[in-house]
Amino acid sequence: MPFIALGLNHQTAPIALRESVAVEAGQLPDALKALQALDGVHEAALLSTCNRTEIYAQIDAGAETALLQWLSQQHGLSADTLQTYVYEHVDAHAVRHLFRVAAGLDSLILGEPQILGQVKTAWQAAREAHSVHGTLDRLFQQTFSVAKRVRTDTRIGAHPVSVAFAAVRMAQRLFSELNRATVMLVGAGDTIELAARHLSDAKVKRLLIANRTLEHAQTLASQHGGVALPLHDIDRHLFEADIVISATASREPVLNKSMMQSALKARKHKPMFLLDLAVPRDIAADVAELSDVYLYTVDDLEQVIEDNRASRREAANEAEVIIDLQVQHFLAWSQAQGNQNALKTLRSSGEQARDALLEQAREQLLNGQDPKTVLELLAHKLTNKLLHAPTAALRQAALRGDAELLRAAEKLYSSDNQDNEK
């Protein structure tokens, strides 16, 4: 059964499309249940972040179309529209893609560490939904081992590079002295936590942290000397911020044009720098129409990110070598599992034949038939049962001139192998 990785990311699709196919954490159980219910899908996991939405699955050949149709129907898009932006990797290429994603080699910021945690979360959700349980489950576990080895054996993570780091670096370019700036962070997830850490290291003058759950904001604020705010009070304090960095999981914008107009008026139109790291976006797109507002999204970080990529490319090349080797190891394990299944089937078939013939022999003995005759008949029938299929296959191989199968049979049934069994 083929492995498949099907999805879209920051390299293939614009932010508006990535927003429309994003899957929230609360939607994952139902989505995974629906995926596994598709014809030809045996195992499935769903990874959805601000930069990618991907399905990893073990399927019957031909079930790829069902996955694409599900993805389009789930989000009210036409399959033809989605097809333009979707990529599809099969078997070794799918395994390699997952390894590269988890190691941060396919990320917007090369080598960023957050994606590994997101892959683990996707795997845990799939496990809880019982949509991974066999070979795909093993693939994810191998993925975590590979990602750890990449980070241990290369310098891919030697420098603090992340979307949050790039956001703070961009803020430093616009506000050369962050120690004179007030920064408002909206959200309290991993990205905001990293941004708070980088801003604290940059000695930002004042840090405001707004979140829907005030307790989470208070925890983060206490760690970095900030002030916690409930999200519903954001409009009352927005005018205080020179810089706003937002990364929530909201499906609707948390900052709109009227809120920004009020803040600018209170600031006497002193410029504001807004960086929206969320997908779907936290800041309404029409905010960019306002004078004295500089609005950037994750897609605008490309130049900052490019500056950081150069230092990681050499390490990434080393990581690719590690990944190629680990892909071979996993595929060898997977093939061995397939061979074991064939052996189990062969053994099971032989045991069924044995049990059926033994039952016949017992009945014959109970009916008073000669034991010697019964044993000879049992041995004859069992030999015929066990050798009928391979004998027929070898006759056909001889007629076709299939020398490879004939050599394999000769090796399999050689006297050397029989001697080793003694």
Secondary structure, DSSP 4 states (H G I P E B T S, - for coil): --EEEEEEETTTS-HHHHHHH---GGGHHHHHHHHHTSTTEEEEEEEE-SSEEEEEEEE-TTTHHHHHHHHHHHTT--HHHHHTT-EEEETHHHHHHHHHHHTTTTSSSTT-SHHHHHHHHHHHHHHHTT---SHHHHHHHHHHHHHHHHHHHSSTTSS--SHHHHHHHHHHHHSS-GGG-EEEEE--SHHHHHHHHHHHHTT-SEEEEEESSHHHHHHHHHHHT-EEEEGGGHHHHGGG-SEEEE----SS-SB-HHHHHHHHHHTTT--EEEEE--SS-SB-GGGGGSTTEEEEEGGGGHHHHHHHHHHHHHHHHHHHHHHHHHHHHHHHHHHHHHHHHHHHHHHHHHHHHHHHHHHHHHHHHHTT--HHHHHHHHHHHHHHHHHHHHHHHHHHHHHHT-HHHHHHHHHHT-HHHHHHT-
